[in-house]
Amino acid sequence: MLSLTKVIFYAFWIRALTAVLRPFLPFDMPHVWRQVDTIAISIRYWMRWTVENELRHPLVPAVLNSMDGYGLMPMEFPVVNLLGAPFFALGPGLGQSAAVAFLIAIHFAFTWVCYLQWRTKKVFGFEIGNTFLLIPVLGISGVFVTKFMPDTLAMLILLSGVGLLWDRKSIWGMLLVSLGLLIKPSSVIVLILIVMQDVSWKERIKNVAWTIPAFICAGLYFTVGLSWIASMQDTPLQFGVHARNPFASFIEFFMHPLDLAKLLITDLIFVGAPILVALALPLLSKVTRRQIGFLTGALILQLLGMAALDGSHSFIHSYYHIGTSPLVAIMVVMCIGALLAADTSAKVQKLRRWLLALMYLGIAATLFNTLFFELRSLAPSRAGRFIWPNEVSELKKRNPDFPWNQGYSFRVSNLIPYPYLGVAFGEREGSAKAKYGFFLNTETPPAECRVVDKSQSVSLVVCDTPAEGSFK
């Protein structure tokens, strides 16, 4: 049977090589909305820095669908958005491809850094080795590693920070943990690795104490910082950074048993993985069973935490659980490694081999499924569903009298609640009184607007109402 080490390396490099195509394809499911929202902030940063007449608080995030306001918006700490902004000097099409490619490269590079940091470390006696190379392959992180969203980067930064704190009390480790929590605090479960080190509880408590400044820093940003940004907000809230009633959310979470079962049985690791792990437990040593039990408890803690914070929305926003990815990788490798090393009787050898084969098959099937959804927009049957950069560039060339690249807020489609067209054109959108606009061909523009040009997907309109009061 193929060695586990080879399986992990093959899976990692297959995932990395196929990710090369992702930047040149349009955003696709899952969570097109979240990807568009994230890159729209990057575009708006670049517009504010370069073409808009008014620049308010240059590092504070502002939305692209700013309507007739300026659009400053409270949201997570905008590291990913700032990283992506300079690439839009290349224009909306090439800029998006370059920004996505850069973030994907960071994700895989950080994964490799975490592999180098952790390969000699032991979690409850289990040597990590190349375990974390499965992070871009399995579970929720396998889906979102190529998405232009902050969640994967936050999780990897936290994992790297914990790796630094593991060996020594490092200011760099504390800073990385702070940055990870600022970018996306939902990955906080990664920090549980700190207490899984084979040292005394006194040493573990000392390690945990080094994360306290990080929690204070993140807490200040998500309370005082967001309140300050909200005081300047003149556009409706577009990011869910508000607090919810944890008890109501908790009850709501468990009112959706089918969604919970899907998350546990198919999404969190790979299809059927919890069942396979449960079947393998009797064949494993007491030490391994205890280790898997602790990891399972940590995963349950993450689920319960998200249940209290976000209720049933955490089923829709599955990336909130991306912090489980390092624990999932450890559990899978630990279980397969223990099965490979198990000294079983002849009667259970067949069961052991079947379990190993099914786990390898689960990894392969997950990889194939992810790649299928990753590349399906290349299929002719789906290509027509997207707005491609050449379609936009042709419309811009044919209509040079439109106020392109001036920070103008265009009228826009009411069918899409996120700035999909704004991102495609690299323009602000959402004005209710602008003279110029762009709409999907599938809808009728307002009565005061007339279509002056159209492509396969989009119509450009000129309206009788002047763009009075729009920010430029």
N, C-alpha and C positions, 0 to 999 in steps of 0.2 A: 504494500500500500504506500502511496506517495507520502513523503514525510510532511509533517505539519509545517516545518520551517519553509519548505518549498512552496506549499500551498499559500502561505501568507505572503511571501515575496511575489509569487506569480499574480495573486489577486491584487496586491497593491499596485504593481507596475501596469497591469492591464487597466485598472481604474485610472491611473495617472495618465496613460497614453491616450485613452479615449476622451479624457477631459480636455485634451487639446482642441477638439472640435467645438466644444460648448460655447466659447466666446463668439463664434461666428454664426450662431443660430439665435433666433428670437427667443425671448423668455417663454418658457412653457411650464405646464403644471409639474409639480404642485406649487401653489402660492405665487402665481404670476403677480397678483396684487401686491404682495409684500416686496417682491423683487423690484417692481416698477416704482413703488413708493421710495425704496432705498436709493435707487440710482437717480431718481428725480431730485432728491436732496443734493446729490453730487452735481448734477447739471445746474441747479439753482445757485450753488456756491460759485461755480465758474462764471455764471452770468452776472452775479452780484459783483464779483471781483473785476470783471472785464468790460461789460457793456451797459449795465444799468446805471442810470444817472445818480441814484441814491444808494449809498452803502451804509446800512445800519448794522452795527455789531458784526464784523466780518466773519467771526468764528461761530456765531450762534446759528443753528440750523434754521432754514426757511424752506417752505414747500414750493413746488413748481405750480401746483394748482392753487395759486394764491388769490384767485377771484379778483376783486377790485381792491384788495388790501396789499400789504407788504408781505405777509405770510410767515413771520417768525413763528416757530412752532416748538413747544416742549416735547422732547423725545429722548430716547437713550443717547448716551454720550456718542457723538457723531464721528468716531474714528474712521469707520469704513467709508462714510460719505466724503470725508475730507481726503482720504487716500485716493478715491476715485475721481475727484473733481478736476485735477490738472489734465487728465486725459481728454477732456472735452474741448481742449484747444484743437483737437483733430476733427471736430464736428460731431453731430449726434450719433451717426452710424459707426464710424471708426472709433469714436470716443467710447461708446458703450462696449464695443468689442475689446478695446484695450483695457478699460477699467475692469471688466469681468475677467479677462485673462490675468491681469495683475493680481486680483484677489484670489483666484484659483491657484495661481503659483505660490502665493503666500500660504494658503491652506496646506498645500502638499509639502512645501518647504518646512513649515512649522510642524507638520506631522513627522517629518524626518528628524527634525531637531528633538522632538519629544522621544522618538525612538532612540536616538543617541543618548539622551539624558537618562532614560529609564531602563535601558536594556540590562544593566547589571544590578538593578534594584530588586528587592524582594518584598512582596506584599504578603504578610503572614507566611513567610517561608517559600512562597511561589515566585520564582524568578521571572520578571516581566519579559526579558528577551526582546523578540520582535513583535510582541502582542499588539502594541499600539499602531502598527502598520495596518491593522484591520479597521481602524477608525474610519477611513474614507470608503470602506467596503460594506460594513455591516450596519444594520439598524438605521436610525434616523439620520445620523451623520453621513451615512453612505448616500442618502438622497440629497442632502443639502450642502455637501462639500463643494459643489459646482454652482451653487446659487449665489446671486449677489445680495447677500443678507449678512447681518453681523453675528449670527448665532454660532456658526462654526468657528470663526476667529476667536470669539470670546471664550469658547470652551477650550481651544488649543492654547490660548494665552494662559488661562487658569492652570491647565495641566503642566505647562512649562514652568510657571511660577511655583507650583507645588513641588515640582522636581528640584528646583533650586533650594527651596526651604527644607527639603528632605535631607540634603547632605550637610547643610550649614545654615546658620541664621544669616540670611542674605538680604540686604536692602533691595537688590534687584528682584529677588523672589517676591518680596512684599509689594514692590511697584507693579510687577506683572499681575499679581493677584488683584491689586487695586484696579488696574486697567481692565482686566477681564470682567470684573464685577460692574464697572462703569458701562462697558459696552453692552453686556447682557447679564443681569444678575440671576436670571433663571438657570444658569449653569453652575450655580453655587455648590451643587452636590459633588462636583469634582473635588472639592476641598476635603471630602470625607477620606480621601486617600491619605491625608496627613496622619490620621489616627490608625492607619493600617500598617504602619511601620513596625518592624520587630525591635522595638526599644521599650524602655519602661514607660509607664503612664505619665510619670513626671516629665520625661522628655517629650512625649506627645503633647502634653498640655503646653509646654514651652513653644512647641512648633505652632500650635493653634493660636497662641497669644500673638504671634507675629502676623496673623491675619486680621487682628482687631483694627489696626489703622486702616486697612483696606475697607472693612465694613463701615467705619466712620466716614471715610472719604466718599464711598458710594451712597451712603445714607444722606450725606449733606447735599450731594448733587441731585438725588431723586426727591428731595424735599425742598430745601432752600433754593437750589439752582433752578429746578423746574418751576417753582413758584415765581421766581424772578422773570424767567422767559415767558411764562403765562401772563404776567402783568403787561407785556408788550404785544400780546397776541391779538390780531385783528381779523383772523380767519378761523372758521370753526375747527375744533379739535379733530385731528386726523390720526393720531397715534394713541393707543390704549395704555397710557401711563398713569391712569387714575386708580385709586384704591377701590376695592370691592369688599362687601361684607363676607368675611372668610367662612362663616357658618352657613350662610345661604349658598355660597359657591360650593362648599363641600357637599351639601345635600344635592345640589344640582348635578354635580359630577357623577354621583352614584345613581342618579335617575336615568342614566344612559348606559345600561349594562352591555348592549351590543357594541357600542363604541369602545367601551373599556376592554371588552374581550378582544376586539380587533387590535387595539393598541398593544395589549400584552402578548397576544399569540402571533401576530403577523408583523407589526411595525417595529417593536422595540429591538428585536434581534434579527430573526428571519422566520419565515412561516413555520410554525410548529416547534420552534426551538425550546420553549418552556416545557413542552411535553417530552421532547427528547432528553432534556436535562433531568427531568423528573424520573424517567425510565432508567437513566444511567446511574442515578444516585446509589442504588443498592450495590452496584459493582465497584464503587469508589471507596477509598479509605475513610475512616472517621474524620481525619484531619481535613481531607478535601471536602467532605460533606459539610463540615463546620465552616470552611472558607466560603463555599458556595452559599451557605445559609446567611452569612454576614453580607455578602454581595447582594443577595436577594432582598435582605432587609434595607440596604441602602437604596436599591431601586424602588422599593415600596415607599420609602421616605420621600424620594423625589416625586413620585406620583401623588402622594398625599399633599405635599407642599404645593404642587401645581393645582391640585384640586381646590385647595383653600384660596389660592391667589386668583385663579382664572376660571374655576368651575368647568362647565362643559366646553367652553371655548378652547381649552387645552387639547381637546380632541381634534378640533379644526386646525389649531395652531400646533401641530405635532412637534415643530421645531423647538417649542418650549422645553421639551424633554431631551434635548440634544446633550445635556450634561451627563446623561446616563451612558454615553458612548464608551468612555474609557472602562467603566465597570462592566459593560456588556462584552467588550473585547476580552477583558480578563476572564470573565466567566466562561466564555466559549473556549478560549485556549486552555484554561485550567481543566475544563471538563474533557476536552479531546486529549490533552496530554496525559491526564490521569487514566483515561480509557486505554491509550496506547501502552501505558506502563503497567496496567493492571495484570496481576497474576491470577487469572481466573481458571476455574476447572473447565474441562472439555465440554461440559453440558452448557455452559454459558458463553463459550467462545463465539458461537454463532451469533448470539444476541449482541455481544460486544462489537463484532465486525459489522453487523447491520446498523448499529447505532453510529459507529464511526462513519460508515458509508453515507448514512442519511445526513449527518452533520456536515460532511464535506459537500454533499449534494446541496444542502441548504445554503452554504456559502456561495457555491457556484450559481445556484438559481437566483439568489439575491443580486449577485453581480450582473448576471444576464438581464434580469428584470430592470435594474437601474439603468443599464446601458441602453435598453430598448426605449425607455421613456426619455432618456437623455437625447437620443438621436432621432426620435420619430418625426421631428419637424422636417427632416430631410425628405420624407416620403411625399411624392407628388399629391397624394390625397389630402395631406395636411398643409402643404405649403401655401395654399390659397387662403388659409385661415389667418395668416399673419400679415402685418404691414412691414415690408422689407425696406431697407435703407434706400435702394435705388428708386423705389416708388416715391418716396419723400423728396429725394434730391431732384427728380424730374419736375415735380410740382413747384418746387422752389425756383428752379431755373426758368420755368415758363411764366412765373408770376413775380418778377423782380420788384414790382411796385408794392408788394406786401411788406410790412415792417419786420422783416426777418432779422434776427440777431441784434435786436435793439432793447431787449428787456420788456417788450410789449406783452400785455396779457390778452390773449385771444379768446373769443367766444369758442365754446367747445361742446362736444357731444354730451347729452345728458344721460346716455345709456350706460356709460362707464363711470363708476364712482371713484376711480383712481386715474392718475394722469398718464394714461396709456398713449394718447395722441400727443400730449405735451412732450413726452420722452421721445417719441418717434421723430417729432419735428425739432426737438431741442429748444422748445419755447414755453414760456409761461402760458397758463390757460385758466379758464373759469370765469372770465369777466362777463357780467350780465349786460354791459352797455358798450362793448367794443365794436368798432366798425368792421373789423376783420375777424374771421374765424375759420375753424376746420371741423368738419362733421363726418361721421360715418355715412357711407352711401345708403345704409339700411334705415336711416331715419330722415325725417323731414325737418329742415332747418326752420327757425322761427319765421313768422310771416313777413317781418321787415327785412329779411335777408334773402339774397338771391345767389344761386350757385354760379360761379364764374369759371370754374375748372374742376375737373375730377380725374381721379385715377381709378384703379380697380377697386380700391377700398375706401377712399377718402374724397370728400368734396371740399373745395375752398369756397368760402362765401364772403360777400361784401354786404354790410347791413346799412340801412338808412340812418340808424341812430349813431351819432358820433361817439368816439371813445373819450367821453368827458370824465375826468377824475381818475383815470387809470394811472397807476404808478408806472414809470418807465425807467 
